[in-house]
Amino acid sequence: MADVVDESRTSQETEQMTLHDTNRDNLAIYIITRISRAGTLPLEAERDAGKYLYKIIKPYNGIARLPMAQETAKIKGLLMDLRKDENKPYVTTLGLDAYLAELEKENNAYDQLSQQRIQTRTTSKKESGTNLRKRIDVYYDDLTLLAQSHSVAKPSGKATAFVSALNQLIAETTTAYNQRRMASAKKPAPAPDPTPDPTPGGDSESPDEI
């Protein structure tokens, strides 16, 4: 019962997810910035690669500012576009192959932890204390009835001792519950506010007379 009431909803994956998200943001920003600025580089091959790839990465500007799940999907789209056969030579010219691989690794790690956290929250979500108490009451009633029925149908020393102990437990629990209710009912009522003293120099029956 205490585990249900005091259940912590803090996920163990959050810290790792934050790290992977920061890493993938930095990598995505670097890749897009590298391509965007390549059009002004001194080497003609790099300028051509930058100009060619710019139209590919233009829809992905601002990718690091997207909501987390949307960013995950967008990064997958960016990687797929840059790895198309017609784009691969330009990516290699700009030296971005290793950055794409690292971006994919960080994005996949984040995505995996995100799915794991969803699964963890789903499987570890516990019912409220009120609902649990209702189920326990049903099991308790069933257990009591079963024990008493078995004692009558198949009397034995062990069955008799068990029923006696069960009855004693019920009696003690009921007594404790009633005592707690009585103690709550007997709490003293708050004292009324004291009656203020008459104003000096006045007469309560003849307030207009001095």
Steps between C-alpha positions, in 0.01 A plus 500: 500500500780741592671425168185610317455820703866599486562391140759718332426595141855613422640303207849353521553560130452879510863593569632278220236630261603858572862417420414328170265782404774760557746295295264453207408871506866599475566251220195600296584869537860438393400298191245758384735792571788329321291450188346849516842670514677273253382712208756766592801268550815551287500148350270468202407138581386599850312802366316282250422240767366767733281657233366159394423379853354827620171433327493163677554633852296821468175339627689381809607843623399542865486124554651527850213720618227252412306299761695189599303234312475719190873565512569126513297445184653802323855383569418163349369681193813715478727197518299318236513795261873564540578130451320470169730381224495830314599692816767271643794641298428855618465388862840331473653810339398706802632234740162436660478120487627453857267773626201331341593171665536669839171685458326173418648335809392779735154526346443125522619498862256777586216329317567168672503660846183690418319180405643326807372776727152475352504123555630542855230748590234274352610182676594657835195722533330387817138533593393753760487409867119523500461249217759270653317508834176397327670202337666399827161510676355261242794260539471524878130412492566207267782371719289526815206316342729230360669441835172479690340272240801268502493487879137388495533258206827344612553572868854463629718645770693717256181632338346579837817678616516700176136612524548595866807706414315661209205589721737649756667709229161623379399592855823690568484684169137598557578620853794710381288651223216588740742651751650717232157621392400574861823692559434710192141567611610608850736772384409815699318770310685829467431743786266790413644846474490685834227764546662843477489721812261797496650824380626697803282794601187366337186329623393186318133567574506872433772558242388858438545607861841617625 
